[in-house]
Amino acid sequence: MSEIELVVAFVRPDKLGDVKTALAAAGAPSLTVTNVSGRGSQAEQVNQYRGEKYTVDLHQKVKIECVVAEIPAENVVEAISESAHTGVPGDGKVFVLPVNDAKQIRTGTKGPEAV
């Protein structure tokens, strides 16, 4: 198992604040956030605009990436899962990936110390 792990989560945009607070409390305040669109178990929606119906099957999500080395990835996964949970389809998913190596550009530090 790798010493460095990448936790990637896709959550509802309105839960981002809760997730950031939970990650800071878990000791993992560093993260990268990207706005993305996607579809999973959340049903498509049929909307109407000016009399025309249209289908929305790609839903707005927030992709959160967090690289951890000194704290367990399981703690990060639990923090994200608990803070993003609404109980409704479309809450999102969390993935954990091993990271082979890391290098901090400013100092040249490599390995878990670079994280």
A tleap script that builds the chain and sets N, CA, C and O, in Angstrom:
source leaprc.protein.ff14SB
mol = sequence {
  NMET SER GLU ILE GLU LEU VAL VAL ALA PHE
  VAL ARG PRO ASP LYS LEU GLY ASP VAL LYS
  THR ALA LEU ALA ALA ALA GLY ALA PRO SER
  LEU THR VAL THR ASN VAL SER GLY ARG GLY
  SER GLN ALA GLU GLN VAL ASN GLN TYR ARG
  GLY GLU LYS TYR THR VAL ASP LEU HIE GLN
  LYS VAL LYS ILE GLU CYS VAL VAL ALA GLU
  ILE PRO ALA GLU ASN VAL VAL GLU ALA ILE
  SER GLU SER ALA HIE THR GLY VAL PRO GLY
  ASP GLY LYS VAL PHE VAL LEU PRO VAL ASN
  ASP ALA LYS GLN ILE ARG THR GLY THR LYS
  GLY PRO GLU ALA CVAL
}
set mol.1.N position { 0.829 -1.186 0.000 }
set mol.1.CA position { 0.000 0.000 0.000 }
set mol.1.C position { 0.876 1.252 0.000 }
set mol.1.O position { 1.907 1.306 0.670 }
set mol.2.N position { 0.453 2.235 -0.749 }
set mol.2.CA position { 1.203 3.477 -0.876 }
set mol.2.C position { 1.100 4.319 0.395 }
set mol.2.O position { 0.084 4.293 1.090 }
set mol.3.N position { 2.166 5.064 0.687 }
set mol.3.CA position { 2.139 5.969 1.827 }
set mol.3.C position { 1.319 7.217 1.511 }
set mol.3.O position { 0.777 7.860 2.409 }
set mol.4.N position { 1.235 7.550 0.225 }
set mol.4.CA position { 0.506 8.732 -0.216 }
set mol.4.C position { -0.745 8.262 -0.960 }
set mol.4.O position { -0.676 7.372 -1.807 }
set mol.5.N position { -1.879 8.865 -0.636 }
set mol.5.CA position { -3.120 8.487 -1.301 }
set mol.5.C position { -3.871 9.732 -1.759 }
set mol.5.O position { -3.805 10.787 -1.128 }
set mol.6.N position { -4.583 9.582 -2.870 }
set mol.6.CA position { -5.403 10.648 -3.421 }
set mol.6.C position { -6.865 10.290 -3.191 }
set mol.6.O position { -7.333 9.248 -3.649 }
set mol.7.N position { -7.577 11.145 -2.490 }
set mol.7.CA position { -9.008 10.955 -2.268 }
set mol.7.C position { -9.733 11.891 -3.228 }
set mol.7.O position { -9.525 13.104 -3.201 }
set mol.8.N position { -10.585 11.318 -4.078 }
set mol.8.CA position { -11.355 12.085 -5.053 }
set mol.8.C position { -12.827 11.894 -4.725 }
set mol.8.O position { -13.302 10.764 -4.614 }
set mol.9.N position { -13.546 12.993 -4.569 }
set mol.9.CA position { -14.965 12.926 -4.245 }
set mol.9.C position { -15.761 13.792 -5.202 }
set mol.9.O position { -15.314 14.863 -5.613 }
set mol.10.N position { -16.951 13.313 -5.553 }
set mol.10.CA position { -17.893 14.077 -6.358 }
set mol.10.C position { -19.121 14.295 -5.481 }
set mol.10.O position { -19.790 13.334 -5.103 }
set mol.11.N position { -19.423 15.551 -5.155 }
set mol.11.CA position { -20.526 15.863 -4.244 }
set mol.11.C position { -21.385 16.984 -4.814 }
set mol.11.O position { -21.024 17.634 -5.796 }
set mol.12.N position { -22.530 17.192 -4.173 }
set mol.12.CA position { -23.426 18.289 -4.552 }
set mol.12.C position { -22.741 19.630 -4.263 }
set mol.12.O position { -22.070 19.767 -3.240 }
set mol.13.N position { -22.901 20.614 -5.145 }
set mol.13.CA position { -22.256 21.918 -4.918 }
set mol.13.C position { -22.669 22.584 -3.602 }
set mol.13.O position { -21.857 23.266 -2.977 }
set mol.14.N position { -23.914 22.396 -3.177 }
set mol.14.CA position { -24.366 23.042 -1.952 }
set mol.14.C position { -23.773 22.411 -0.689 }
set mol.14.O position { -23.933 22.963 0.400 }
set mol.15.N position { -23.098 21.276 -0.811 }
set mol.15.CA position { -22.475 20.617 0.340 }
set mol.15.C position { -20.982 20.939 0.465 }
set mol.15.O position { -20.322 20.463 1.388 }
set mol.16.N position { -20.448 21.744 -0.458 }
set mol.16.CA position { -19.011 22.041 -0.454 }
set mol.16.C position { -18.561 22.682 0.860 }
set mol.16.O position { -17.530 22.292 1.410 }
set mol.17.N position { -19.302 23.642 1.363 }
set mol.17.CA position { -18.930 24.301 2.622 }
set mol.17.C position { -18.848 23.322 3.774 }
set mol.17.O position { -17.918 23.374 4.580 }
set mol.18.N position { -19.832 22.421 3.852 }
set mol.18.CA position { -19.827 21.412 4.917 }
set mol.18.C position { -18.631 20.473 4.786 }
set mol.18.O position { -18.016 20.099 5.785 }
set mol.19.N position { -18.305 20.092 3.543 }
set mol.19.CA position { -17.180 19.185 3.310 }
set mol.19.C position { -15.865 19.869 3.691 }
set mol.19.O position { -15.013 19.247 4.326 }
set mol.20.N position { -15.688 21.132 3.314 }
set mol.20.CA position { -14.464 21.859 3.667 }
set mol.20.C position { -14.289 21.937 5.177 }
set mol.20.O position { -13.184 21.744 5.685 }
set mol.21.N position { -15.361 22.216 5.891 }
set mol.21.CA position { -15.310 22.286 7.352 }
set mol.21.C position { -14.950 20.929 7.952 }
set mol.21.O position { -14.141 20.848 8.876 }
set mol.22.N position { -15.555 19.863 7.422 }
set mol.22.CA position { -15.274 18.515 7.926 }
set mol.22.C position { -13.836 18.096 7.644 }
set mol.22.O position { -13.201 17.464 8.489 }
set mol.23.N position { -13.314 18.441 6.465 }
set mol.23.CA position { -11.926 18.092 6.139 }
set mol.23.C position { -10.946 18.841 7.042 }
set mol.23.O position { -9.948 18.269 7.480 }
set mol.24.N position { -11.220 20.103 7.319 }
set mol.24.CA position { -10.349 20.867 8.216 }
set mol.24.C position { -10.355 20.246 9.615 }
set mol.24.O position { -9.313 20.163 10.264 }
set mol.25.N position { -11.520 19.814 10.073 }
set mol.25.CA position { -11.619 19.176 11.391 }
set mol.25.C position { -10.904 17.832 11.417 }
set mol.25.O position { -10.406 17.418 12.464 }
set mol.26.N position { -10.845 17.143 10.271 }
set mol.26.CA position { -10.168 15.842 10.190 }
set mol.26.C position { -8.660 15.988 10.010 }
set mol.26.O position { -7.939 14.990 10.014 }
set mol.27.N position { -8.176 17.218 9.852 }
set mol.27.CA position { -6.737 17.439 9.691 }
set mol.27.C position { -6.265 17.417 8.256 }
set mol.27.O position { -5.072 17.262 7.999 }
set mol.28.N position { -7.188 17.571 7.311 }
set mol.28.CA position { -6.828 17.574 5.883 }
set mol.28.C position { -7.389 18.830 5.217 }
set mol.28.O position { -8.313 18.740 4.409 }
set mol.29.N position { -6.836 20.009 5.552 }
set mol.29.CA position { -7.397 21.245 5.013 }
set mol.29.C position { -7.027 21.533 3.556 }
set mol.29.O position { -7.680 22.355 2.914 }
set mol.30.N position { -5.990 20.873 3.019 }
set mol.30.CA position { -5.550 21.128 1.644 }
set mol.30.C position { -6.407 20.352 0.667 }
set mol.30.O position { -6.577 19.141 0.802 }
set mol.31.N position { -6.947 21.055 -0.322 }
set mol.31.CA position { -7.777 20.385 -1.308 }
set mol.31.C position { -7.818 21.187 -2.595 }
set mol.31.O position { -7.455 22.363 -2.625 }
set mol.32.N position { -8.263 20.536 -3.652 }
set mol.32.CA position { -8.484 21.174 -4.939 }
set mol.32.C position { -9.942 20.935 -5.299 }
set mol.32.O position { -10.447 19.822 -5.155 }
set mol.33.N position { -10.619 21.982 -5.767 }
set mol.33.CA position { -12.037 21.900 -6.092 }
set mol.33.C position { -12.237 22.287 -7.555 }
set mol.33.O position { -11.692 23.285 -8.027 }
set mol.34.N position { -13.031 21.477 -8.266 }
set mol.34.CA position { -13.343 21.716 -9.662 }
set mol.34.C position { -14.843 21.554 -9.859 }
set mol.34.O position { -15.443 20.620 -9.328 }
set mol.35.N position { -15.452 22.460 -10.620 }
set mol.35.CA position { -16.867 22.307 -10.970 }
set mol.35.C position { -16.963 21.380 -12.171 }
set mol.35.O position { -16.309 21.606 -13.189 }
set mol.36.N position { -17.784 20.329 -12.052 }
set mol.36.CA position { -17.927 19.332 -13.116 }
set mol.36.C position { -19.405 19.013 -13.325 }
set mol.36.O position { -20.247 19.369 -12.500 }
set mol.37.N position { -19.712 18.343 -14.427 }
set mol.37.CA position { -21.052 17.833 -14.697 }
set mol.37.C position { -20.951 16.327 -14.851 }
set mol.37.O position { -19.946 15.814 -15.343 }
set mol.38.N position { -21.979 15.625 -14.436 }
set mol.38.CA position { -21.942 14.181 -14.581 }
set mol.38.C position { -23.292 13.568 -14.309 }
set mol.38.O position { -24.255 14.253 -13.966 }
set mol.39.N position { -23.341 12.252 -14.470 }
set mol.39.CA position { -24.585 11.560 -14.175 }
set mol.39.C position { -24.245 10.207 -13.581 }
set mol.39.O position { -23.271 9.559 -13.964 }
set mol.40.N position { -25.070 9.807 -12.643 }
set mol.40.CA position { -24.916 8.521 -11.976 }
set mol.40.C position { -26.292 7.988 -11.667 }
set mol.40.O position { -27.101 7.784 -12.572 }
set mol.41.N position { -26.567 7.762 -10.402 }
set mol.41.CA position { -27.862 7.204 -10.021 }
set mol.41.C position { -28.957 8.261 -9.929 }
set mol.41.O position { -30.135 7.929 -9.799 }
set mol.42.N position { -28.569 9.531 -9.997 }
set mol.42.CA position { -29.557 10.608 -9.918 }
set mol.42.C position { -30.372 10.647 -11.210 }
set mol.42.O position { -29.809 10.665 -12.304 }
set mol.43.N position { -31.689 10.659 -11.080 }
set mol.43.CA position { -32.577 10.608 -12.251 }
set mol.43.C position { -32.484 11.889 -13.072 }
set mol.43.O position { -32.177 12.964 -12.557 }
set mol.44.N position { -32.762 11.736 -14.382 }
set mol.44.CA position { -32.801 12.921 -15.229 }
set mol.44.C position { -34.042 13.735 -14.897 }
set mol.44.O position { -35.031 13.205 -14.392 }
set mol.45.N position { -33.977 15.033 -15.188 }
set mol.45.CA position { -35.090 15.918 -14.910 }
set mol.45.C position { -35.599 16.504 -16.216 }
set mol.45.O position { -34.811 16.866 -17.089 }
set mol.46.N position { -36.913 16.595 -16.348 }
set mol.46.CA position { -37.508 17.240 -17.511 }
set mol.46.C position { -38.008 18.600 -17.056 }
set mol.46.O position { -38.868 18.692 -16.180 }
set mol.47.N position { -37.466 19.661 -17.655 }
set mol.47.CA position { -37.838 21.027 -17.317 }
set mol.47.C position { -38.505 21.685 -18.511 }
set mol.47.O position { -38.498 21.142 -19.616 }
set mol.48.N position { -39.075 22.848 -18.285 }
set mol.48.CA position { -39.723 23.575 -19.361 }
set mol.48.C position { -39.257 25.014 -19.326 }
set mol.48.O position { -39.226 25.636 -18.264 }
set mol.49.N position { -38.895 25.548 -20.484 }
set mol.49.CA position { -38.463 26.930 -20.605 }
set mol.49.C position { -39.144 27.540 -21.817 }
set mol.49.O position { -38.949 27.079 -22.941 }
set mol.50.N position { -39.937 28.569 -21.592 }
set mol.50.CA position { -40.683 29.258 -22.661 }
set mol.50.C position { -41.488 28.286 -23.513 }
set mol.50.O position { -41.510 28.384 -24.740 }
set mol.51.N position { -42.139 27.359 -22.851 }
set mol.51.CA position { -43.003 26.418 -23.544 }
set mol.51.C position { -42.313 25.205 -24.141 }
set mol.51.O position { -42.984 24.287 -24.611 }
set mol.52.N position { -41.014 25.183 -24.132 }
set mol.52.CA position { -40.254 24.057 -24.698 }
set mol.52.C position { -39.734 23.177 -23.570 }
set mol.52.O position { -39.164 23.668 -22.596 }
set mol.53.N position { -39.934 21.884 -23.711 }
set mol.53.CA position { -39.413 20.935 -22.732 }
set mol.53.C position { -37.982 20.562 -23.088 }
set mol.53.O position { -37.635 20.428 -24.262 }
set mol.54.N position { -37.163 20.396 -22.068 }
set mol.54.CA position { -35.793 19.927 -22.262 }
set mol.54.C position { -35.416 19.015 -21.105 }
set mol.54.O position { -35.945 19.132 -20.000 }
set mol.55.N position { -34.496 18.111 -21.382 }
set mol.55.CA position { -34.077 17.116 -20.406 }
set mol.55.C position { -32.695 17.467 -19.863 }
set mol.55.O position { -31.772 17.769 -20.620 }
set mol.56.N position { -32.574 17.423 -18.551 }
set mol.56.CA position { -31.280 17.627 -17.896 }
set mol.56.C position { -30.835 16.269 -17.375 }
set mol.56.O position { -31.402 15.756 -16.410 }
set mol.57.N position { -29.814 15.681 -18.014 }
set mol.57.CA position { -29.323 14.388 -17.545 }
set mol.57.C position { -27.885 14.470 -17.036 }
set mol.57.O position { -27.354 13.492 -16.509 }
set mol.58.N position { -27.262 15.621 -17.190 }
set mol.58.CA position { -25.947 15.867 -16.590 }
set mol.58.C position { -26.154 16.875 -15.467 }
set mol.58.O position { -26.594 17.999 -15.707 }
set mol.59.N position { -25.840 16.474 -14.254 }
set mol.59.CA position { -26.075 17.306 -13.084 }
set mol.59.C position { -24.773 17.965 -12.640 }
set mol.59.O position { -23.693 17.390 -12.773 }
set mol.60.N position { -24.894 19.180 -12.110 }
set mol.60.CA position { -23.732 19.904 -11.617 }
set mol.60.C position { -23.221 19.234 -10.344 }
set mol.60.O position { -23.996 18.939 -9.434 }
set mol.61.N position { -21.926 19.000 -10.289 }
set mol.61.CA position { -21.268 18.418 -9.117 }
set mol.61.C position { -19.992 19.207 -8.840 }
set mol.61.O position { -19.558 20.024 -9.653 }
set mol.62.N position { -19.417 18.952 -7.704 }
set mol.62.CA position { -18.122 19.512 -7.341 }
set mol.62.C position { -17.168 18.342 -7.150 }
set mol.62.O position { -17.461 17.402 -6.411 }
set mol.63.N position { -16.026 18.407 -7.823 }
set mol.63.CA position { -14.992 17.380 -7.674 }
set mol.63.C position { -13.969 17.906 -6.665 }
set mol.63.O position { -13.393 18.980 -6.841 }
set mol.64.N position { -13.761 17.128 -5.611 }
set mol.64.CA position { -12.820 17.503 -4.559 }
set mol.64.C position { -11.674 16.505 -4.581 }
set mol.64.O position { -11.896 15.295 -4.535 }
set mol.65.N position { -10.456 17.009 -4.651 }
set mol.65.CA position { -9.264 16.158 -4.627 }
set mol.65.C position { -8.442 16.535 -3.405 }
set mol.65.O position { -8.179 17.711 -3.153 }
set mol.66.N position { -8.044 15.526 -2.658 }
set mol.66.CA position { -7.288 15.739 -1.431 }
set mol.66.C position { -6.197 14.666 -1.344 }
set mol.66.O position { -6.502 13.474 -1.305 }
set mol.67.N position { -4.949 15.081 -1.316 }
set mol.67.CA position { -3.828 14.141 -1.206 }
set mol.67.C position { -3.420 14.072 0.262 }
set mol.67.O position { -3.184 15.094 0.906 }
set mol.68.N position { -3.341 12.838 0.782 }
set mol.68.CA position { -2.995 12.659 2.193 }
set mol.68.C position { -1.824 11.690 2.328 }
set mol.68.O position { -1.667 10.759 1.539 }
set mol.69.N position { -1.012 11.935 3.349 }
set mol.69.CA position { 0.115 11.048 3.626 }
set mol.69.C position { 0.193 10.720 5.112 }
set mol.69.O position { 0.421 9.568 5.483 }
set mol.70.N position { 0.006 11.719 5.958 }
set mol.70.CA position { 0.187 11.516 7.393 }
set mol.70.C position { -1.095 11.139 8.118 }
set mol.70.O position { -1.041 10.557 9.201 }
set mol.71.N position { -2.240 11.457 7.544 }
set mol.71.CA position { -3.505 11.048 8.176 }
set mol.71.C position { -4.118 9.942 7.326 }
set mol.71.O position { -3.931 9.938 6.109 }
set mol.72.N position { -4.836 9.013 7.924 }
set mol.72.CA position { -5.420 7.912 7.161 }
set mol.72.C position { -6.464 8.402 6.155 }
set mol.72.O position { -7.284 9.266 6.465 }
set mol.73.N position { -6.422 7.843 4.958 }
set mol.73.CA position { -7.396 8.200 3.922 }
set mol.73.C position { -8.809 7.854 4.377 }
set mol.73.O position { -9.764 8.512 3.966 }
set mol.74.N position { -8.959 6.834 5.218 }
set mol.74.CA position { -10.283 6.445 5.714 }
set mol.74.C position { -10.928 7.573 6.505 }
set mol.74.O position { -12.144 7.753 6.449 }
set mol.75.N position { -10.114 8.343 7.252 }
set mol.75.CA position { -10.640 9.479 8.007 }
set mol.75.C position { -11.182 10.552 7.068 }
set mol.75.O position { -12.211 11.169 7.343 }
set mol.76.N position { -10.479 10.766 5.961 }
set mol.76.CA position { -10.901 11.754 4.976 }
set mol.76.C position { -12.187 11.284 4.292 }
set mol.76.O position { -13.114 12.069 4.091 }
set mol.77.N position { -12.232 10.008 3.940 }
set mol.77.CA position { -13.426 9.451 3.295 }
set mol.77.C position { -14.632 9.588 4.216 }
set mol.77.O position { -15.709 9.981 3.766 }
set mol.78.N position { -14.471 9.271 5.491 }
set mol.78.CA position { -15.579 9.383 6.438 }
set mol.78.C position { -16.026 10.834 6.615 }
set mol.78.O position { -17.222 11.117 6.681 }
set mol.79.N position { -15.059 11.752 6.692 }
set mol.79.CA position { -15.405 13.167 6.845 }
set mol.79.C position { -16.221 13.661 5.655 }
set mol.79.O position { -17.206 14.379 5.824 }
set mol.80.N position { -15.805 13.269 4.445 }
set mol.80.CA position { -16.537 13.680 3.245 }
set mol.80.C position { -17.911 13.025 3.215 }
set mol.80.O position { -18.913 13.692 2.959 }
set mol.81.N position { -17.961 11.731 3.474 }
set mol.81.CA position { -19.222 10.992 3.410 }
set mol.81.C position { -20.256 11.533 4.389 }
set mol.81.O position { -21.417 11.724 4.030 }
set mol.82.N position { -19.839 11.778 5.612 }
set mol.82.CA position { -20.775 12.261 6.626 }
set mol.82.C position { -21.253 13.681 6.341 }
set mol.82.O position { -22.422 14.000 6.557 }
set mol.83.N position { -20.358 14.528 5.860 }
set mol.83.CA position { -20.738 15.927 5.640 }
set mol.83.C position { -21.514 16.135 4.343 }
set mol.83.O position { -22.252 17.114 4.231 }
set mol.84.N position { -21.369 15.243 3.358 }
set mol.84.CA position { -22.059 15.399 2.076 }
set mol.84.C position { -23.351 14.603 2.003 }
set mol.84.O position { -24.093 14.718 1.027 }
set mol.85.N position { -23.629 13.802 3.013 }
set mol.85.CA position { -24.803 12.912 3.000 }
set mol.85.C position { -26.110 13.686 3.135 }
set mol.85.O position { -26.272 14.498 4.046 }
set mol.86.N position { -27.052 13.421 2.204 }
set mol.86.CA position { -28.416 13.953 2.327 }
set mol.86.C position { -29.434 12.823 2.327 }
set mol.86.O position { -30.574 13.019 2.747 }
set mol.87.N position { -29.036 11.640 1.861 }
set mol.87.CA position { -29.942 10.511 1.794 }
set mol.87.C position { -30.744 10.440 0.515 }
set mol.87.O position { -31.595 9.563 0.364 }
set mol.88.N position { -30.486 11.351 -0.411 }
set mol.88.CA position { -31.203 11.420 -1.683 }
set mol.88.C position { -30.248 10.980 -2.794 }
set mol.88.O position { -29.057 11.285 -2.728 }
set mol.89.N position { -30.746 10.263 -3.825 }
set mol.89.CA position { -29.866 9.912 -4.945 }
set mol.89.C position { -29.174 11.155 -5.501 }
set mol.89.O position { -29.789 12.210 -5.657 }
set mol.90.N position { -27.882 11.006 -5.795 }
set mol.90.CA position { -27.098 12.123 -6.305 }
set mol.90.C position { -26.175 12.732 -5.266 }
set mol.90.O position { -25.561 13.770 -5.514 }
set mol.91.N position { -26.069 12.091 -4.088 }
set mol.91.CA position { -25.166 12.600 -3.052 }
set mol.91.C position { -23.714 12.578 -3.507 }
set mol.91.O position { -22.928 13.426 -3.086 }
set mol.92.N position { -23.340 11.624 -4.360 }
set mol.92.CA position { -21.977 11.576 -4.880 }
set mol.92.C position { -21.257 10.300 -4.527 }
set mol.92.O position { -21.845 9.349 -4.012 }
set mol.93.N position { -19.966 10.299 -4.815 }
set mol.93.CA position { -19.121 9.129 -4.568 }
set mol.93.C position { -17.738 9.596 -4.125 }
set mol.93.O position { -17.336 10.733 -4.371 }
set mol.94.N position { -17.019 8.684 -3.462 }
set mol.94.CA position { -15.653 8.957 -3.018 }
set mol.94.C position { -14.760 7.816 -3.483 }
set mol.94.O position { -15.113 6.647 -3.333 }
set mol.95.N position { -13.606 8.153 -4.047 }
set mol.95.CA position { -12.641 7.164 -4.521 }
set mol.95.C position { -11.301 7.416 -3.840 }
set mol.95.O position { -10.949 8.562 -3.560 }
set mol.96.N position { -10.554 6.344 -3.574 }
set mol.96.CA position { -9.217 6.456 -2.998 }
set mol.96.C position { -8.246 5.783 -3.955 }
set mol.96.O position { -8.420 4.620 -4.320 }
set mol.97.N position { -7.215 6.532 -4.358 }
set mol.97.CA position { -6.221 6.038 -5.308 }
set mol.97.C position { -4.824 6.124 -4.713 }
set mol.97.O position { -4.516 7.093 -4.019 }
set mol.98.N position { -3.972 5.141 -4.966 }
set mol.98.CA position { -2.587 5.240 -4.487 }
set mol.98.C position { -1.804 6.246 -5.342 }
set mol.98.O position { -2.039 6.380 -6.542 }
set mol.99.N position { -0.887 6.933 -4.703 }
set mol.99.CA position { -0.006 7.883 -5.402 }
set mol.99.C position { 1.412 7.339 -5.289 }
set mol.99.O position { 1.899 7.099 -4.185 }
set mol.100.N position { 2.072 7.144 -6.418 }
set mol.100.CA position { 3.420 6.576 -6.410 }
set mol.100.C position { 4.444 7.487 -5.761 }
set mol.100.O position { 5.282 7.024 -4.987 }
set mol.101.N position { 4.392 8.774 -6.063 }
set mol.101.CA position { 5.385 9.704 -5.540 }
set mol.101.C position { 4.833 11.112 -5.619 }
set mol.101.O position { 3.844 11.363 -6.308 }
set mol.102.N position { 5.470 12.024 -4.918 }
set mol.102.CA position { 5.104 13.438 -4.955 }
set mol.102.C position { 6.373 14.259 -4.832 }
set mol.102.O position { 7.341 13.831 -4.203 }
set mol.103.N position { 6.366 15.435 -5.433 }
set mol.103.CA position { 7.516 16.338 -5.329 }
set mol.103.C position { 6.998 17.755 -5.190 }
set mol.103.O position { 6.188 18.215 -5.995 }
set mol.104.N position { 7.473 18.445 -4.159 }
set mol.104.CA position { 7.095 19.835 -3.962 }
set mol.104.C position { 7.999 20.691 -4.844 }
set mol.104.O position { 9.224 20.620 -4.745 }
set mol.105.N position { 7.401 21.481 -5.687 }
set mol.105.CA position { 8.158 22.254 -6.676 }
set mol.105.C position { 9.057 23.291 -6.015 }
set mol.105.O position { 10.214 23.437 -6.408 }
set mol.106.N position { 8.552 24.009 -5.026 }
set mol.106.CA position { 9.315 25.094 -4.406 }
set mol.106.C position { 10.581 24.604 -3.725 }
set mol.106.O position { 11.642 25.205 -3.896 }
set mol.107.N position { 10.492 23.513 -2.946 }
set mol.107.CA position { 11.635 23.068 -2.151 }
set mol.107.C position { 12.356 21.849 -2.724 }
set mol.107.O position { 13.496 21.570 -2.353 }
set mol.108.N position { 11.692 21.120 -3.629 }
set mol.108.CA position { 12.281 19.904 -4.170 }
set mol.108.C position { 12.095 18.690 -3.275 }
set mol.108.O position { 12.609 17.615 -3.585 }
set mol.109.N position { 11.373 18.838 -2.172 }
set mol.109.CA position { 11.105 17.747 -1.258 }
set mol.109.C position { 10.301 16.670 -1.967 }
set mol.109.O position { 9.363 16.969 -2.706 }
set mol.110.N position { 10.674 15.404 -1.738 }
set mol.110.CA position { 9.969 14.291 -2.389 }
set mol.110.C position { 9.336 13.372 -1.356 }
set mol.110.O position { 9.689 13.399 -0.177 }
set mol.111.N position { 8.389 12.554 -1.825 }
set mol.111.CA position { 7.745 11.560 -0.981 }
set mol.111.C position { 6.661 12.133 -0.093 }
set mol.111.O position { 6.120 13.199 -0.386 }
set mol.112.N position { 6.331 11.439 0.993 }
set mol.112.CA position { 5.260 11.873 1.887 }
set mol.112.C position { 5.511 13.261 2.503 }
set mol.112.O position { 4.565 13.975 2.835 }
set mol.113.N position { 6.771 13.631 2.651 }
set mol.113.CA position { 7.075 14.955 3.220 }
set mol.113.C position { 6.651 16.086 2.286 }
set mol.113.O position { 6.433 17.209 2.740 }
set mol.114.N position { 6.533 15.811 1.008 }
set mol.114.CA position { 6.123 16.826 0.030 }
set mol.114.C position { 4.643 17.145 0.146 }
set mol.114.O position { 4.192 18.208 -0.279 }
set mol.115.N position { 3.894 16.222 0.723 }
set mol.115.CA position { 2.454 16.432 0.854 }
set mol.115.C position { 2.201 17.345 2.011 }
set mol.115.O position { 1.049 17.661 2.308 }
savepdb mol mol.pdb
quit
